Amino acid sequence: MSDKDYVNLMPSPSSLMESLRDIGYSMETAVADIIDNSITAGSRNVDIRFSWNAGKPWLAVVDNGCGMSKAELVSAMRFGSASPLKRRAANDLGRFGLGLKTASISQCRHLIVASQQGAEFTACEWDLDQVEQSVDGQWRLGLLTSEECGEHTLLGDLVRDILAPHDSGTLVLWQRFDRLGELGAPLARERTFNALLGSVRSHLELVFHRYLRPDPGKRRLIITMNGAELAGFDPFHPGTLATQELPVQRFRVEDQEVVVQPYILPHHTKVSREDYDRYAGEGGYLHNQGFYVYRNRRLIIKATWFRLMKKAELSKLVRVRVDIPNTLDHLWKIDVKKSAASPPESVRQQLRQVLGRIEIQGRRVYTQTGQRLTANVQTPAWHKRAKSGSIFYEINRDYPPLKQLKATMQDGQRETFDALLSTLEQTFPRDLFFHDVADTPEKLKAPVIDQSALENLLDQFLAFWSPEDISSEELAERILAAEPFASNRDAAKSLLTERGYLS
């Protein structure tokens, strides 16, 4: 031990608390962090209640977990109540011993936590206004008596109606929300509050979907918001046969198992429009492709490739579930909010190999669709060309109507005609077309050709091919394999039948 002198330098409670308020929580991540504690406590039901309360909003999270004794609750209210270096139970969703406090004060200035274990009931509070007014710099945690809890009308009602009916459980109450916007009419602030809670609902349905809709053998968690039960939202769309579930891949890091499950979501032609739009998620398929990292079945980070590859249009249906245990938190750099993570290099190498195996399959969803669409067209109006690693499209110079038209022209006119076709090819709106195909392919439709135009084109094709020594049936099949008849097959067959080429 050194002979140096030391000073016990305690941080200022008010300054530290105010600083921790800006650690980066949103309302969504803050509520999720409170629910993490409920899951760790073995809760089966989590009841979220909230009210605008005539401009004095509040929010409460009540669970039926194991609850806490007085000593345990006081310890839990300490900032930094658990070391991130400490080994935890496999189902523990915490890490830093900060979540309950930092999540709460990020949204409000008054936090009350009440807990019961059998006949023992304890309640504590952090009131930021009181801490700020303290002159001695002490960390003064408020201990509420049963009488004080009863005099607090809202707390008393929540304890009596929701917490007390359980043998054990914990109640977290937020009051004095000061970050909903000081300006604006009360009605506008109320709308902001309600919109935030709607966003919270969607966030929880995604983050905890594997608890709300668990795999066989796993216990189900019920979460309600003002009495309405949440439904888990699985971003991998497993409820349809059109989703491709690729083989599970496993590897070990520091003797701990990491499980990787790739999925290829359905092409828009394979599912209903409603389902396709729903599983696109906020920002669409392009934004939501990538790895989805789960720690103990709880979603930590979503829709990122960790810079191992770029988000591309042809891979936008690829989503990869990655399951890690909490024993690897230190390697993944899980943050306090549990909303960000970064894999270590050893894991990145494994994930690169995973991507190499699945990227091609994700692209096939689009390329195979394109191949099927063109397989039956033997006389297209356009040709796809590949040269020096580039792909481009050319107008088919042998397309019968064009060939016929060019044959009627004089030499000077033919040169002008060829130049016009080249100009159309070079000015094809590639960027716009690519964006529309990638972003909303279900909305991209070919222009409808009217009956008279189809008949006119049919006359030209018949005049072009009729002199050849083929039967009427063979001529009809050749026409049906040419555009635009291949894309309007029923109407074309009807016209060919009327003219006696088909029976």
C-alpha positions in Angstrom: 0.0 0.0 0.0 1.4 3.4 -1.0 2.0 6.2 1.6 0.1 8.7 -0.6 -2.6 10.7 1.0 -6.2 10.2 -0.4 -9.3 12.3 -0.4 -12.8 10.7 -0.4 -14.1 12.7 -3.3 -17.9 12.1 -3.5 -19.6 13.3 -6.7 -22.2 16.0 -6.4 -25.6 14.2 -6.4 -27.4 17.0 -8.2 -24.7 17.5 -10.9 -24.3 13.8 -11.5 -28.0 13.1 -11.7 -28.6 16.0 -14.1 -25.7 14.8 -16.3 -27.0 11.2 -16.3 -30.4 12.4 -17.6 -28.7 13.1 -20.9 -27.1 9.7 -21.4 -29.3 9.2 -24.5 -32.5 7.4 -23.4 -35.6 7.8 -25.4 -39.0 7.2 -23.9 -39.1 3.8 -25.8 -35.7 2.6 -24.5 -36.4 3.9 -21.0 -39.6 1.9 -20.6 -37.9 -1.1 -22.1 -35.1 -0.9 -19.5 -37.7 -0.9 -16.7 -39.2 -4.1 -18.1 -35.8 -5.7 -18.3 -35.8 -5.5 -14.5 -39.2 -7.1 -14.3 -38.1 -10.0 -16.5 -35.0 -10.5 -14.4 -37.2 -10.6 -11.3 -39.2 -13.5 -12.9 -42.4 -11.6 -13.7 -45.1 -13.2 -15.7 -47.2 -10.0 -16.0 -46.1 -6.5 -16.6 -48.9 -3.8 -16.4 -48.1 -0.4 -17.8 -50.4 2.4 -16.8 -50.2 6.0 -17.9 -52.3 9.2 -18.0 -52.0 12.8 -19.2 -53.8 13.7 -16.0 -54.8 17.2 -17.0 -51.3 18.3 -17.8 -49.6 16.4 -15.0 -48.7 13.2 -16.8 -47.6 10.0 -15.0 -46.5 6.5 -16.0 -46.3 3.4 -13.9 -44.8 -0.1 -14.6 -46.1 -2.8 -12.2 -44.9 -6.4 -12.3 -45.6 -9.6 -10.3 -41.9 -10.6 -10.0 -40.1 -11.7 -6.8 -40.1 -8.2 -5.3 -37.5 -6.7 -3.0 -36.9 -6.5 0.7 -36.1 -3.0 2.2 -32.3 -3.7 2.0 -32.6 -4.9 -1.6 -34.7 -1.9 -2.7 -32.4 0.6 -1.1 -29.4 -1.1 -2.8 -31.3 -1.1 -6.1 -31.9 2.7 -5.8 -28.1 3.3 -5.6 -26.5 4.6 -8.7 -24.1 1.9 -9.8 -25.7 -0.8 -7.6 -23.9 -3.6 -9.5 -20.6 -3.9 -11.2 -20.6 -4.7 -14.9 -17.6 -7.0 -14.2 -19.7 -9.2 -11.9 -20.9 -12.5 -13.3 -24.7 -12.6 -13.4 -27.4 -15.2 -13.8 -28.1 -16.3 -17.3 -31.5 -14.6 -17.4 -30.3 -11.3 -16.0 -30.9 -8.5 -18.5 -29.0 -5.9 -16.5 -25.3 -5.0 -16.5 -24.3 -1.7 -15.0 -26.6 -1.3 -12.1 -27.8 2.0 -13.6 -30.8 1.2 -15.7 -33.7 1.7 -13.2 -32.4 5.1 -12.1 -31.0 6.5 -15.4 -33.9 5.3 -17.5 -36.4 6.9 -15.1 -34.7 10.3 -14.5 -34.1 10.6 -18.2 -37.9 11.1 -18.5 -39.1 12.6 -15.2 -37.9 14.4 -12.1 -39.7 12.3 -9.5 -39.2 8.5 -9.3 -41.0 6.3 -6.8 -40.3 2.6 -6.5 -42.4 0.4 -4.2 -41.9 -3.3 -3.7 -43.4 -6.1 -1.7 -42.4 -9.5 -0.6 -45.2 -11.2 1.1 -46.2 -9.0 4.1 -43.1 -6.7 3.7 -43.8 -3.5 1.8 -41.1 -0.8 1.1 -41.2 2.4 -1.0 -38.4 4.8 -1.9 -38.1 7.9 -4.0 -35.6 10.1 -5.8 -36.9 13.6 -6.2 -34.5 15.6 -8.4 -35.8 18.9 -7.1 -35.2 18.0 -3.5 -31.7 16.7 -4.4 -30.9 20.0 -6.2 -32.0 22.0 -3.1 -29.8 20.0 -0.7 -27.0 22.1 0.8 -24.9 19.4 2.3 -24.2 17.3 -0.9 -25.6 14.1 0.6 -27.2 11.4 -1.5 -30.6 11.6 0.3 -32.9 8.8 -0.8 -36.4 9.3 0.4 -37.9 6.4 2.4 -41.7 6.5 2.3 -43.7 5.2 5.2 -47.0 3.3 4.7 -48.9 6.4 5.8 -47.1 8.6 3.3 -47.8 6.1 0.5 -51.5 6.1 1.5 -51.6 9.9 1.4 -50.2 9.9 -2.1 -53.5 9.3 -3.9 -52.1 8.0 -7.2 -49.5 5.7 -5.6 -52.0 4.4 -3.1 -54.5 3.6 -5.9 -51.8 1.8 -8.0 -50.6 -0.2 -5.0 -54.1 -1.2 -3.9 -55.4 -2.0 -7.4 -52.4 -3.6 -9.2 -49.5 -4.4 -6.8 -51.3 -5.6 -3.7 -53.3 -8.4 -5.3 -49.9 -10.2 -6.0 -47.9 -12.0 -3.4 -44.9 -10.1 -4.6 -43.9 -7.5 -7.1 -42.5 -4.1 -7.8 -44.1 -0.8 -8.9 -42.1 2.0 -10.7 -43.8 5.4 -10.9 -42.7 8.3 -13.0 -44.0 11.8 -12.3 -43.2 15.4 -13.3 -42.3 14.8 -16.9 -40.3 17.9 -17.9 -39.1 16.9 -21.3 -42.4 16.9 -23.3 -41.9 20.4 -24.4 -42.4 23.5 -22.4 -43.8 25.5 -25.3 -47.1 24.9 -27.1 -50.6 24.5 -26.1 -51.6 21.9 -23.5 -53.5 20.0 -26.2 -50.3 19.8 -28.4 -48.3 18.5 -25.5 -50.9 15.9 -24.7 -50.8 14.7 -28.3 -47.0 14.5 -28.0 -47.4 12.4 -24.9 -49.9 10.0 -26.4 -47.9 9.7 -29.6 -44.8 8.8 -27.5 -46.7 6.1 -25.8 -47.9 4.7 -29.1 -44.3 4.5 -30.2 -43.4 2.8 -26.9 -46.0 0.2 -27.6 -44.5 -0.6 -31.0 -41.0 -0.6 -29.6 -41.9 -3.1 -26.8 -43.7 -5.4 -29.3 -40.5 -5.7 -31.3 -37.9 -5.7 -28.5 -39.7 -8.3 -26.4 -41.4 -10.3 -29.2 -39.6 -13.5 -28.1 -41.1 -13.1 -24.7 -44.6 -12.1 -25.8 -44.6 -15.0 -28.4 -42.1 -17.4 -27.0 -40.7 -20.5 -28.6 -42.0 -23.9 -27.3 -40.7 -24.6 -23.8 -40.2 -20.9 -23.0 -42.5 -19.1 -20.5 -44.7 -16.4 -21.9 -44.6 -12.8 -20.7 -47.8 -10.7 -20.8 -47.4 -7.0 -21.1 -50.4 -4.7 -21.1 -50.7 -0.9 -21.6 -53.8 0.6 -20.0 -55.4 -2.8 -20.2 -54.6 -3.6 -23.8 -52.3 -6.6 -24.3 -49.2 -6.2 -26.5 -48.7 -8.6 -29.4 -45.1 -9.5 -30.3 -43.9 -8.4 -33.7 -41.3 -10.9 -35.1 -39.3 -9.0 -37.8 -38.4 -12.3 -39.6 -42.0 -13.0 -40.7 -41.9 -16.7 -39.7 -45.6 -17.1 -40.1 -45.5 -17.6 -43.8 -44.1 -20.5 -45.9 -42.7 -17.9 -48.3 -40.0 -16.9 -45.7 -36.8 -18.8 -46.3 -35.3 -20.0 -43.0 -31.7 -20.8 -43.8 -29.6 -23.3 -41.7 -28.6 -22.3 -38.2 -24.9 -21.6 -37.8 -23.1 -21.8 -34.4 -19.7 -20.8 -33.3 -17.9 -20.3 -29.9 -16.3 -17.2 -28.4 -14.5 -17.5 -25.1 -16.2 -20.9 -24.7 -19.6 -19.3 -25.1 -22.0 -20.1 -27.9 -23.2 -17.6 -30.5 -26.1 -18.7 -32.6 -26.8 -17.2 -36.0 -30.1 -17.8 -37.9 -30.4 -16.2 -41.3 -33.8 -15.5 -42.9 -34.8 -14.3 -46.4 -38.1 -12.5 -46.2 -40.7 -13.1 -49.0 -40.7 -11.3 -52.3 -43.8 -9.0 -52.6 -45.4 -11.4 -55.1 -45.5 -14.1 -52.4 -47.4 -12.4 -49.7 -50.4 -10.0 -49.3 -49.9 -6.3 -49.7 -50.8 -5.8 -46.1 -48.2 -8.3 -44.8 -45.5 -6.9 -47.2 -46.0 -3.4 -46.0 -46.2 -4.4 -42.3 -42.9 -6.3 -42.3 -41.1 -3.6 -44.2 -41.0 -1.8 -40.9 -40.3 1.9 -40.4 -38.0 3.1 -43.1 -38.7 0.1 -45.4 -36.9 -3.1 -46.3 -33.7 -1.4 -47.4 -33.3 0.3 -44.0 -34.3 -2.8 -42.0 -32.0 -5.4 -43.5 -29.1 -6.6 -41.5 -28.2 -8.3 -38.2 -30.7 -8.4 -35.3 -28.7 -9.1 -32.1 -30.5 -10.6 -29.1 -29.1 -10.9 -25.6 -31.1 -13.5 -23.7 -33.9 -13.3 -26.3 -34.1 -9.5 -25.8 -33.5 -7.4 -28.9 -30.4 -5.2 -28.3 -29.7 -3.8 -31.8 -31.4 -4.2 -35.1 -30.9 -3.7 -38.8 -27.1 -3.2 -39.1 -24.4 -5.0 -41.0 -21.7 -3.7 -38.6 -20.0 -2.3 -41.7 -19.3 -5.8 -42.9 -21.3 -5.0 -46.1 -23.3 -2.1 -47.4 -27.1 -2.1 -47.3 -28.1 -2.8 -50.9 -31.3 -3.1 -52.8 -30.8 -6.7 -53.8 -30.1 -7.8 -50.2 -32.8 -5.9 -48.6 -34.9 -9.0 -47.8 -32.0 -10.5 -45.7 -32.3 -10.4 -42.0 -30.1 -12.3 -39.6 -30.9 -13.2 -36.0 -27.8 -13.4 -33.7 -28.2 -14.8 -30.2 -25.5 -14.0 -27.6 -25.4 -14.7 -23.8 -24.9 -12.0 -21.3 -21.5 -13.4 -20.5 -20.2 -11.8 -23.7 -21.4 -8.3 -22.8 -17.8 -7.1 -22.3 -16.9 -8.2 -25.8 -19.9 -6.8 -27.5 -19.7 -3.4 -25.7 -23.3 -3.4 -24.7 -24.2 0.1 -23.6 -26.1 1.3 -20.6 -29.3 1.8 -22.6 -29.0 -1.7 -24.1 -29.7 -0.2 -27.5 -26.2 -0.5 -29.1 -23.6 -3.1 -29.5 -20.4 -3.8 -31.4 -19.0 -7.3 -32.1 -15.4 -8.1 -31.3 -13.1 -8.9 -34.2 -13.3 -12.7 -33.6 -17.1 -12.5 -34.0 -16.8 -10.2 -37.0 -14.7 -12.8 -38.8 -17.4 -15.4 -38.2 -20.1 -13.1 -39.3 -18.2 -12.3 -42.6 -18.3 -16.0 -43.4 -22.1 -16.1 -42.6 -22.7 -13.2 -45.0 -20.7 -14.9 -47.8 -23.1 -17.8 -47.6 -26.4 -16.0 -47.4 -25.9 -12.9 -49.6 -26.2 -14.8 -52.9 -29.4 -16.5 -51.7 -30.9 -13.1 -50.8 -30.2 -11.8 -54.2 -31.8 -14.8 -55.9 -35.2 -13.8 -54.6 -35.1 -11.0 -57.1 -33.0 -12.5 -59.9 -35.0 -15.7 -60.1 -38.2 -13.7 -60.2 -36.8 -11.8 -63.2 -35.8 -15.0 -64.9 -39.2 -16.4 -64.6 -40.8 -13.3 -66.0 -38.6 -13.4 -69.1 -38.3 -17.2 -69.6 -41.4 -17.4 -71.8 -40.6 -14.3 -73.9 -38.8 -15.4 -77.1 -39.2 -12.1 -79.0 -38.7 -9.3 -76.5 -38.8 -5.6 -77.3 -35.6 -5.1 -75.2 -32.4 -7.1 -74.8 -30.3 -7.4 -71.7 -26.5 -7.2 -72.4 -23.5 -7.8 -70.2 -20.1 -6.4 -71.2 -16.9 -5.7 -69.2 -18.7 -6.3 -65.9 -21.5 -3.9 -66.8 -25.1 -4.6 -67.5 -27.2 -2.5 -70.0 -30.3 -2.8 -72.0 -30.8 -2.3 -75.8 -33.9 -2.1 -77.9 -34.3 -5.2 -80.0 -33.4 -4.1 -83.5 -35.0 -7.3 -84.9 -38.3 -6.6 -83.2 -40.8 -7.2 -86.1 -42.7 -3.9 -86.1 -39.3 -2.0 -86.0 -37.8 -4.1 -88.7 -40.8 -3.6 -90.9 -40.9 0.1 -90.3 -37.1 0.4 -91.1 -37.6 -1.6 -94.3 -39.9 1.1 -95.6 -37.4 3.9 -95.0 -34.8 5.5 -97.3 -31.1 5.4 -96.4 -31.1 8.8 -94.6 -34.2 8.0 -92.7 -32.7 4.7 -91.5 -29.7 6.5 -90.0 -32.0 9.0 -88.2 -34.1 6.1 -87.0 -31.1 4.2 -85.6 -29.8 7.4 -83.9 -33.3 7.9 -82.3 -33.2 4.3 -80.9 -29.7 4.8 -79.5 -30.9 8.1 -77.9 -33.8 6.3 -76.2 -31.5 3.6 -74.9 -28.9 6.1 -73.5 -31.6 8.2 -71.8 -33.4 5.3 -70.2 -34.1 6.6 -66.6 -32.0 3.9 -64.8 -31.8 5.6 -61.4 -35.6 6.3 -61.2 -36.4 2.8 -62.4 -34.0 1.1 -60.0 -35.3 3.2 -57.1 -38.9 2.3 -57.8 -38.1 -1.4 -58.3 -36.2 -1.5 -55.0 -38.4 0.7 -52.9 -42.0 -0.2 -54.0 -41.8 -3.0 -56.6 -45.5 -3.9 -56.0 -46.5 -0.5 -57.3 -44.4 -0.7 -60.5 -46.8 -1.7 -63.4 -46.4 -1.8 -67.1 -48.6 0.6 -69.1 -51.9 -0.9 -70.1 -52.1 -1.5 -73.9 -55.6 -0.9 -75.2 -57.4 -3.3 -77.5 -57.0 -1.3 -80.7 -53.2 -0.9 -80.2 -52.9 -4.7 -79.6 -54.9 -5.4 -82.7 -52.7 -3.1 -84.8 -49.5 -4.7 -83.5 -51.0 -8.2 -84.2 -51.6 -7.2 -87.8 -48.0 -6.2 -88.1 -46.7 -9.5 -86.6 -49.0 -11.6 -88.8 -47.8 -9.7 -91.9 -44.2 -10.2 -90.9 -44.3 -13.9 -90.1 -47.2 -15.3 -92.2 -45.1 -15.8 -95.4 -43.0 -18.3 -93.5 -43.9 -22.0 -94.0 -45.4 -22.7 -90.5 -48.8 -23.8 -89.4 -51.4 -21.5 -87.9 -50.8 -23.1 -84.5 -47.1 -22.6 -84.6 -47.6 -19.0 -85.8 -49.9 -18.3 -82.9 -47.4 -19.8 -80.3 -44.7 -17.6 -81.8 -46.8 -14.5 -81.4 -47.8 -15.4 -77.9 -44.1 -15.7 -77.1 -43.5 -12.1 -78.3 -44.0 -8.9 -76.5 -46.5 -7.3 -75.8 -48.6 -10.4 -76.4 -46.7 -12.4 -73.8 -47.7 -9.8 -71.1 -51.3 -9.7 -72.4 -51.7 -13.4 -73.1 -55.4 -13.7 -72.5 -56.3 -10.8 -74.8 -53.9 -12.0 -77.4 -55.3 -15.5 -77.4 -58.8 -14.1 -77.8 -57.7 -12.1 -80.9 -55.9 -15.1 -82.4 -59.0 -17.3 -81.8 -61.2 -14.8 -83.5 -59.0 -14.8 -86.5 -58.8 -18.6 -86.7 -55.2 -19.1 -85.7 -56.3 -20.9 -82.4 -59.3 -23.2 -81.9 
